Amino acid sequence: MPSQDPGSSKTPGAYARQFALAMELPFLLVGGVVVGGFVGHLLDHWWHTQPYLMIVLGALGFGVGVKDMLRRLAKDDASSTPNHR
């Protein structure tokens, strides 16, 4: 039987919160690329610039997804660490 680390202060809901965050993060990346690529595709079709805007806006969507993912990870990390004074 594995022993519990006495210095660990995990709350019972911490594992569920971590699991929910792990399930959410891939959708942030994929969602940014899909939305950016779709908007780029529509603009390419309208302005006859295939495929340049789709590539640029898809890459921009990926960057925004990574930034949002890092922001959420930092926020979750800050809320899960106890304040030691």
Summary of the structure (lengths in Angstrom):
residues: 85
radius of gyration: 19.6
end to end distance: 33.6
largest distance: 64.7
contacts: 196
relative contact order: 0.14
helix: 74%
strand: 0%
